[in-house]
Amino acid sequence: MGLGSRATLDQGTLYRAAATATRALSTRPREKVVLVADGSWSTRQLEQAVAGSATGTIGQERLSNPFLQ
């Protein structure tokens, strides 16, 4: 997924991109999903990517719990 140039990359973009990616990846059961960031991301950028990833998975537990389907 392209996020644009580093000069215009902000925390909101990282948050939304991570949420969108994990929501798309969690449409079917997977053993694991890995989010990879290179060493150029700041702590704040990593925090936003992790928060977005967590937000993107909300509601997806229905896919793995037959009692909630």
N, CA, C and O atoms as a Tinker XYZ file with bonds, in Angstrom:
   276  protein
     1  N      0.855000   -1.163000    0.000000    73     2
     2  CA     0.000000    0.000000    0.000000    64     1     3
     3  C      0.900000    1.225000    0.000000    63     2     4     5
     4  O      1.795000    1.334000    0.839000    81     3
     5  N      0.681000    2.132000   -0.913000    73     3     6
     6  CA     1.454000    3.360000   -0.959000    64     5     7
     7  C      0.844000    4.415000   -0.057000    63     6     8     9
     8  O     -0.376000    4.575000   -0.007000    81     7
     9  N      1.696000    5.130000    0.654000    73     7    10
    10  CA     1.224000    6.159000    1.575000    64     9    11
    11  C      1.614000    7.564000    1.129000    63    10    12    13
    12  O      1.401000    8.531000    1.861000    81    11
    13  N      2.181000    7.680000   -0.063000    73    11    14
    14  CA     2.599000    8.989000   -0.532000    64    13    15
    15  C      4.026000    9.300000   -0.122000    63    14    16    17
    16  O      4.763000    8.424000    0.331000    81    15
    17  N      4.400000   10.539000   -0.284000    73    15    18
    18  CA     5.773000   10.935000    0.032000    64    17    19
    19  C      5.952000   11.084000    1.539000    63    18    20    21
    20  O      5.001000   11.366000    2.267000    81    19
    21  N      7.163000   10.893000    1.981000    73    19    22
    22  CA     7.456000   11.037000    3.419000    64    21    23
    23  C      7.210000   12.457000    3.903000    63    22    24    25
    24  O      6.872000   12.674000    5.067000    81    23
    25  N      7.377000   13.414000    3.016000    73    23    26
    26  CA     7.203000   14.819000    3.393000    64    25    27
    27  C      5.758000   15.128000    3.774000    63    26    28    29
    28  O      5.512000   15.997000    4.610000    81    27
    29  N      4.801000   14.424000    3.168000    73    27    30
    30  CA     3.389000   14.710000    3.445000    64    29    31
    31  C      2.738000   13.645000    4.334000    63    30    32    33
    32  O      1.545000   13.732000    4.626000    81    31
    33  N      3.492000   12.668000    4.755000    73    31    34
    34  CA     2.945000   11.590000    5.584000    64    33    35
    35  C      2.710000   12.084000    7.005000    63    34    36    37
    36  O      3.639000   12.546000    7.667000    81    35
    37  N      1.481000   11.989000    7.469000    73    35    38
    38  CA     1.178000   12.405000    8.836000    64    37    39
    39  C      0.536000   11.260000    9.607000    63    38    40    41
    40  O      0.245000   10.204000    9.046000    81    39
    41  N      0.318000   11.482000   10.904000    73    39    42
    42  CA    -0.221000   10.428000   11.762000    64    41    43
    43  C     -1.624000   10.014000   11.355000    63    42    44    45
    44  O     -1.965000    8.835000   11.445000    81    43
    45  N     -2.442000   10.952000   10.911000    73    43    46
    46  CA    -3.805000   10.619000   10.500000    64    45    47
    47  C     -3.833000    9.686000    9.294000    63    46    48    49
    48  O     -4.652000    8.770000    9.216000    81    47
    49  N     -2.923000    9.935000    8.361000    73    47    50
    50  CA    -2.825000    9.069000    7.184000    64    49    51
    51  C     -2.412000    7.662000    7.597000    63    50    52    53
    52  O     -2.972000    6.681000    7.109000    81    51
    53  N     -1.433000    7.562000    8.493000    73    51    54
    54  CA    -0.997000    6.245000    8.969000    64    53    55
    55  C     -2.123000    5.521000    9.697000    63    54    56    57
    56  O     -2.324000    4.322000    9.499000    81    55
    57  N     -2.853000    6.239000   10.532000    73    55    58
    58  CA    -3.962000    5.647000   11.281000    64    57    59
    59  C     -5.011000    5.075000   10.327000    63    58    60    61
    60  O     -5.417000    3.920000   10.456000    81    59
    61  N     -5.442000    5.899000    9.368000    73    59    62
    62  CA    -6.485000    5.457000    8.430000    64    61    63
    63  C     -6.001000    4.327000    7.532000    63    62    64    65
    64  O     -6.753000    3.392000    7.253000    81    63
    65  N     -4.760000    4.403000    7.081000    73    63    66
    66  CA    -4.225000    3.349000    6.211000    64    65    67
    67  C     -4.132000    2.025000    6.955000    63    66    68    69
    68  O     -4.485000    0.983000    6.403000    81    67
    69  N     -3.665000    2.047000    8.196000    73    67    70
    70  CA    -3.557000    0.817000    8.981000    64    69    71
    71  C     -4.935000    0.248000    9.294000    63    70    72    73
    72  O     -5.131000   -0.965000    9.232000    81    71
    73  N     -5.891000    1.112000    9.630000    73    71    74
    74  CA    -7.257000    0.643000    9.904000    64    73    75
    75  C     -7.878000    0.020000    8.665000    63    74    76    77
    76  O     -8.519000   -1.027000    8.752000    81    75
    77  N     -7.696000    0.650000    7.523000    73    75    78
    78  CA    -8.245000    0.130000    6.269000    64    77    79
    79  C     -7.602000   -1.202000    5.899000    63    78    80    81
    80  O     -8.289000   -2.136000    5.487000    81    79
    81  N     -6.290000   -1.284000    6.046000    73    79    82
    82  CA    -5.582000   -2.519000    5.695000    64    81    83
    83  C     -6.007000   -3.676000    6.589000    63    82    84    85
    84  O     -6.270000   -4.770000    6.091000    81    83
    85  N     -6.081000   -3.455000    7.900000    73    83    86
    86  CA    -6.457000   -4.561000    8.787000    64    85    87
    87  C     -7.926000   -4.935000    8.617000    63    86    88    89
    88  O     -8.284000   -6.105000    8.755000    81    87
    89  N     -8.775000   -3.963000    8.322000    73    87    90
    90  CA   -10.191000   -4.285000    8.070000    64    89    91
    91  C    -10.303000   -5.167000    6.826000    63    90    92    93
    92  O    -11.062000   -6.136000    6.812000    81    91
    93  N     -9.549000   -4.830000    5.792000    73    91    94
    94  CA    -9.578000   -5.633000    4.565000    64    93    95
    95  C     -8.987000   -7.019000    4.792000    63    94    96    97
    96  O     -9.506000   -8.009000    4.274000    81    95
    97  N     -7.911000   -7.094000    5.561000    73    95    98
    98  CA    -7.267000   -8.386000    5.814000    64    97    99
    99  C     -8.090000   -9.279000    6.732000    63    98   100   101
   100  O     -7.958000  -10.502000    6.689000    81    99
   101  N     -8.936000   -8.679000    7.559000    73    99   102
   102  CA    -9.684000   -9.479000    8.525000    64   101   103
   103  C    -11.060000   -9.893000    8.021000    63   102   104   105
   104  O    -11.919000  -10.274000    8.816000    81   103
   105  N    -11.278000   -9.825000    6.726000    73   103   106
   106  CA   -12.562000  -10.267000    6.182000    64   105   107
   107  C    -12.676000  -11.781000    6.138000    63   106   108   109
   108  O    -13.760000  -12.317000    5.911000    81   107
   109  N    -11.576000  -12.463000    6.350000    73   107   110
   110  CA   -11.611000  -13.929000    6.459000    64   109   111
   111  C    -10.584000  -14.359000    7.497000    63   110   112   113
   112  O     -9.623000  -13.633000    7.753000    81   111
   113  N    -10.773000  -15.524000    8.095000    73   111   114
   114  CA    -9.848000  -15.977000    9.140000    64   113   115
   115  C     -8.420000  -16.135000    8.603000    63   114   116   117
   116  O     -8.209000  -16.666000    7.512000    81   115
   117  N     -7.474000  -15.676000    9.370000    73   115   118
   118  CA    -6.053000  -15.813000    9.052000    64   117   119
   119  C     -5.321000  -16.215000   10.316000    63   118   120   121
   120  O     -5.698000  -15.820000   11.419000    81   119
   121  N     -4.284000  -16.995000   10.150000    73   119   122
   122  CA    -3.510000  -17.416000   11.313000    64   121   123
   123  C     -2.803000  -16.236000   11.955000    63   122   124   125
   124  O     -2.789000  -16.118000   13.180000    81   123
   125  N     -2.209000  -15.352000   11.140000    73   123   126
   126  CA    -1.587000  -14.149000   11.675000    64   125   127
   127  C     -1.441000  -13.111000   10.575000    63   126   128   129
   128  O     -1.416000  -13.430000    9.386000    81   127
   129  N     -1.348000  -11.881000   10.999000    73   127   130
   130  CA    -1.129000  -10.748000   10.111000    64   129   131
   131  C      0.008000   -9.938000   10.713000    63   130   132   133
   132  O      0.045000   -9.722000   11.924000    81   131
   133  N      0.925000   -9.493000    9.882000    73   131   134
   134  CA     2.092000   -8.758000   10.358000    64   133   135
   135  C      2.113000   -7.377000    9.720000    63   134   136   137
   136  O      1.971000   -7.245000    8.504000    81   135
   137  N      2.289000   -6.366000   10.532000    73   135   138
   138  CA     2.447000   -4.999000   10.068000    64   137   139
   139  C      3.934000   -4.666000   10.173000    63   138   140   141
   140  O      4.518000   -4.759000   11.253000    81   139
   141  N      4.542000   -4.283000    9.065000    73   139   142
   142  CA     5.979000   -4.017000    9.039000    64   141   143
   143  C      6.216000   -2.538000    8.783000    63   142   144   145
   144  O      5.664000   -1.967000    7.842000    81   143
   145  N      7.035000   -1.921000    9.619000    73   143   146
   146  CA     7.429000   -0.521000    9.430000    64   145   147
   147  C      8.950000   -0.461000    9.421000    63   146   148   149
   148  O      9.618000   -1.143000   10.198000    81   147
   149  N      9.476000    0.355000    8.540000    73   147   150
   150  CA    10.939000    0.460000    8.522000    64   149   151
   151  C     11.405000    1.372000    9.656000    63   150   152   153
   152  O     10.583000    1.960000   10.360000    81   151
   153  N     12.673000    1.485000    9.826000    73   151   154
   154  CA    13.237000    2.242000   10.945000    64   153   155
   155  C     13.098000    3.746000   10.851000    63   154   156   157
   156  O     13.528000    4.461000   11.756000    81   155
   157  N     12.506000    4.244000    9.777000    73   155   158
   158  CA    12.388000    5.693000    9.626000    64   157   159
   159  C     11.135000    6.270000   10.289000    63   158   160   161
   160  O     10.991000    7.490000   10.367000    81   159
   161  N     10.230000    5.418000   10.766000    73   159   162
   162  CA     9.009000    5.916000   11.399000    64   161   163
   163  C      9.316000    6.385000   12.819000    63   162   164   165
   164  O     10.098000    5.762000   13.537000    81   163
   165  N      8.699000    7.476000   13.204000    73   163   166
   166  CA     8.859000    7.978000   14.573000    64   165   167
   167  C      7.991000    7.143000   15.523000    63   166   168   169
   168  O      7.140000    6.367000   15.087000    81   167
   169  N      8.219000    7.314000   16.794000    73   167   170
   170  CA     7.406000    6.617000   17.792000    64   169   171
   171  C      5.937000    6.991000   17.634000    63   170   172   173
   172  O      5.067000    6.126000   17.733000    81   171
   173  N      5.654000    8.248000   17.393000    73   171   174
   174  CA     4.274000    8.719000   17.225000    64   173   175
   175  C      3.634000    8.080000   15.994000    63   174   176   177
   176  O      2.463000    7.701000   16.038000    81   175
   177  N      4.374000    7.957000   14.906000    73   175   178
   178  CA     3.840000    7.318000   13.704000    64   177   179
   179  C      3.539000    5.847000   13.961000    63   178   180   181
   180  O      2.508000    5.336000   13.522000    81   179
   181  N      4.432000    5.166000   14.668000    73   179   182
   182  CA     4.186000    3.761000   15.007000    64   181   183
   183  C      2.958000    3.613000   15.891000    63   182   184   185
   184  O      2.156000    2.698000   15.700000    81   183
   185  N      2.810000    4.511000   16.858000    73   183   186
   186  CA     1.635000    4.472000   17.734000    64   185   187
   187  C      0.347000    4.596000   16.924000    63   186   188   189
   188  O     -0.616000    3.872000   17.173000    81   187
   189  N      0.328000    5.504000   15.963000    73   187   190
   190  CA    -0.873000    5.704000   15.152000    64   189   191
   191  C     -1.162000    4.493000   14.270000    63   190   192   193
   192  O     -2.321000    4.120000   14.086000    81   191
   193  N     -0.122000    3.883000   13.727000    73   191   194
   194  CA    -0.312000    2.689000   12.899000    64   193   195
   195  C     -0.863000    1.534000   13.730000    63   194   196   197
   196  O     -1.743000    0.805000   13.272000    81   195
   197  N     -0.355000    1.364000   14.941000    73   195   198
   198  CA    -0.850000    0.297000   15.816000    64   197   199
   199  C     -2.296000    0.581000   16.237000    63   198   200   201
   200  O     -3.132000   -0.323000   16.235000    81   199
   201  N     -2.587000    1.828000   16.595000    73   199   202
   202  CA    -3.961000    2.186000   16.984000    64   201   203
   203  C     -4.927000    1.982000   15.826000    63   202   204   205
   204  O     -6.033000    1.477000   16.020000    81   203
   205  N     -4.522000    2.368000   14.639000    73   203   206
   206  CA    -5.373000    2.161000   13.464000    64   205   207
   207  C     -5.606000    0.689000   13.190000    63   206   208   209
   208  O     -6.711000    0.282000   12.830000    81   207
   209  N     -4.558000   -0.113000   13.362000    73   207   210
   210  CA    -4.696000   -1.564000   13.159000    64   209   211
   211  C     -5.684000   -2.162000   14.149000    63   210   212   213
   212  O     -6.506000   -3.000000   13.781000    81   211
   213  N     -5.606000   -1.737000   15.388000    73   211   214
   214  CA    -6.535000   -2.242000   16.403000    64   213   215
   215  C     -7.966000   -1.826000   16.072000    63   214   216   217
   216  O     -8.890000   -2.628000   16.207000    81   215
   217  N     -8.152000   -0.603000   15.648000    73   215   218
   218  CA    -9.479000   -0.115000   15.283000    64   217   219
   219  C    -10.041000   -0.889000   14.097000    63   218   220   221
   220  O    -11.236000   -1.184000   14.055000    81   219
   221  N     -9.195000   -1.215000   13.146000    73   219   222
   222  CA    -9.634000   -1.935000   11.956000    64   221   223
   223  C    -10.138000   -3.335000   12.223000    63   222   224   225
   224  O    -10.860000   -3.900000   11.401000    81   223
   225  N     -9.770000   -3.905000   13.357000    73   223   226
   226  CA   -10.207000   -5.272000   13.664000    64   225   227
   227  C    -11.472000   -5.315000   14.525000    63   226   228   229
   228  O    -11.988000   -6.400000   14.796000    81   227
   229  N    -11.975000   -4.170000   14.956000    73   227   230
   230  CA   -13.172000   -4.153000   15.798000    64   229   231
   231  C    -14.340000   -4.752000   15.032000    63   230   232   233
   232  O    -14.620000   -4.359000   13.900000    81   231
   233  N    -15.011000   -5.694000   15.649000    73   231   234
   234  CA   -16.154000   -6.362000   15.038000    64   233   235
   235  C    -15.783000   -7.611000   14.273000    63   234   236   237
   236  O    -16.662000   -8.384000   13.891000    81   235
   237  N    -14.502000   -7.827000   14.042000    73   235   238
   238  CA   -14.079000   -8.974000   13.253000    64   237   239
   239  C    -14.094000  -10.270000   14.052000    63   238   240   241
   240  O    -13.948000  -11.346000   13.473000    81   239
   241  N    -14.267000  -10.191000   15.362000    73   239   242
   242  CA   -14.322000  -11.416000   16.162000    64   241   243
   243  C    -15.512000  -12.290000   15.773000    63   242   244   245
   244  O    -15.518000  -13.485000   16.069000    81   243
   245  N    -16.500000  -11.724000   15.127000    73   243   246
   246  CA   -17.649000  -12.504000   14.651000    64   245   247
   247  C    -17.225000  -13.561000   13.646000    63   246   248   249
   248  O    -17.867000  -14.605000   13.537000    81   247
   249  N    -16.158000  -13.303000   12.916000    73   247   250
   250  CA   -15.685000  -14.262000   11.926000    64   249   251
   251  C    -15.108000  -15.515000   12.563000    63   250   252   253
   252  O    -15.155000  -16.595000   11.973000    81   251
   253  N    -14.561000  -15.375000   13.772000    73   251   254
   254  CA   -13.894000  -16.516000   14.390000    64   253   255
   255  C    -14.720000  -17.161000   15.501000    63   254   256   257
   256  O    -14.306000  -18.183000   16.049000    81   255
   257  N    -15.867000  -16.600000   15.847000    73   255   258
   258  CA   -16.699000  -17.122000   16.927000    64   257   259
   259  C    -18.037000  -17.583000   16.350000    63   258   260   261
   260  O    -18.879000  -16.744000   16.027000    81   259
   261  N    -18.255000  -18.884000   16.212000    73   259   262
   262  CA   -19.500000  -19.368000   15.587000    64   261   263
   263  C    -20.759000  -18.997000   16.373000    63   262   264   265
   264  O    -21.846000  -18.980000   15.795000    81   263
   265  N    -20.648000  -18.701000   17.666000    73   263   266
   266  CA   -21.814000  -18.355000   18.463000    64   265   267
   267  C    -22.290000  -16.922000   18.185000    63   266   268   269
   268  O    -23.430000  -16.576000   18.498000    81   267
   269  N    -21.424000  -16.097000   17.602000    73   267   270
   270  CA   -21.796000  -14.723000   17.307000    64   269   271
   271  C    -22.257000  -14.530000   15.868000    63   270   272   273
   272  O    -22.659000  -13.426000   15.501000    81   271
   273  N    -22.212000  -15.570000   15.047000    73   271   274
   274  CA   -22.574000  -15.437000   13.638000    64   273   275
   275  C    -24.058000  -15.564000   13.434000    63   274   276
   276  O    -24.536000  -15.477000   12.302000    81   275
